[in-house]
């Protein structure tokens, strides 16, 4: 006879396995973006290409992430999660191999597009699978737990990429990404559950109607925009902080890597705190608190940049804004998906697309003031954080905030 302790241990092992699988799938995007960034100058030199051409490899990847999620999200609603995910992982592995062997920059851009479709499958289907398996507080707790795994990706990826370049070329970075994709493909093939039997048609007209219904759902739009706009603030930090902290404040590349990593730890810690508070405080209250923290961090960043305050104050402000992601993302994901069980793939796709599209729109704003100032980056961060809070307050329907004791 199985004891209660044995059943509990089995349940914990199963949940840990699920966290690692879905966390690995969620980390696809950050790993595939951040790990190869230190290699961009070498890639341009080796391929005899202009810097702007090589930077298109990043643009192609982000565009593929958006397009891939729009297609694969509703496809997984119709066909189940496993088959589109397996196809996506195969595409990721093939694309990574093509990246590693690309003889010129334009083939590398095309290969990154193929690779991004597979990464999109991991991101969108991981989020939809959580909605399949959980609901309510349990879903928010699981999203918070995922932050502990996926939140490590932006911390470790640049460090891993930089270290790989000490003993291999930029092609070696894509070899490592190929191995990561192949490992996840094997794990998904053997261990990934098919969580739901509820299926929606994959006809184009039905898919477009589903997207239209989601876009007109005021509550969903409020949560999705809050998530996407705060993510845009994070994008502004990612794209501008290296120039601001090194060029304006004089940090060395090594010191900047430490700052980047510490801020990443802030996301993980905030996600852990969110998981502990869920069930004690309503998700909407936690989301509101996270958005307020983001606004406070963004406005503080802008004030420190305008006044050229000491670096320590700027670092604290950046830490607060970046950490707010750990409170906002689990709650927006859970609240936005809560009422869309049958179309979780499509809803997950819209959430992801808004994050990357709005984030990409924020990136060019960072460089408007030239290389000698951090004000454009800080203003972009503060502006998008304020817009995220406004989207939540204006669009997301109010609900009673419940505090349990």
Secondary structure, DSSP 8 states (H G I E B T S, - for coil): ---HHHHHHHHHHHHHHHHHHHHHHHTHHHHHHHTTGGGHHHHHHHTT--HHHHHHHHHHHHHHHHHHHHHHHHHHHHH-HHHHHHHHHHHHHHHHHHHHH-SSHHHHHHHHHHHHHHHHHHHHHHHHHHHHH--HHHHHHHHHHHHHHHTTHHHHHHHHHHHHTTTS-HHHHHHHHHHHHHHHHHHHHHH------------HHHHHHHHHHHHH-HHHHHHHHHHHHHHHHHHHHHHHHHHIIIIIT---HHHHHHHHHHHHHHHHHHHHHHHHHBTTB-HHHHHHHHHHHHHHHHHHHHHHHHHT--HHHHHHHHHHHHHTHHHHHHHHHHHHHTT-STTHHHHHHHHHHHHHHHHHHHHGGGGTT-TT-SHHHHHHHHHHHHHHHHHHHHHS------B--
